[in-house]
């Protein structure tokens, strides 16, 4: 997990998004204990209250579950909930912006699709090397 202190995005939002990414990538699964607030704050060298604010965002969204006296856990269906949310918001916006930009610069649909295909292939090759 990495935090970009030069980003315009608040650190607590970056913490929440990093945990979401770990859920989406399968590093954290339904029912798994969530990361410890204190351990994250030490590892990332940030205030525990900032980490708590990021974690609380995920609790409010129903991604993490707080259980009194027990460790916080990943909520059942968290990955599916995040996938749906990402598709409806970020992904849809990105695709719309890509289409609009390609139209502005006169890039034919076939070239856009080829570039997307090539990007997937590059990603898969990188993933295989790691």
C-alpha positions, 0 to 999 in steps of 0.5 A: 500500500502506498500513499502519494503525499503530493496528491490533491486527493486527501490521504484518508481517501487514498487509504480507503481506496488502497484497501478497496484495491486489495479487496478487488485484487483478492488480497482481502476476502469476505470475512477476512480481518481488515488491516489494523489501524495502528499497523497501517499508520506505522507502516504508512507513517501517517496519523492513526486518526487519518487511517481511522477516517479512511477505514470509517469511509469503508464502514459507512459504505458497508465494505468493512464491518465493525464488531464490538470486541472483535477485529474489523472484517471485510463485509460479505459481498464487499468485492461485488459491491465495489465492482458494481460501484466502480463500473457505475462510476469511475469506469463509465466516466473513463469510457465516456471521456475516452470516447469523447477524446477519441472523437475530438482528435478523430481517432477511429473506433477501430484504433481505439479498440486496438489500443485497448486490446494492446494495453490489456496484452501489455498488462497481462505480459507484465503480470506474468513477469511478476 
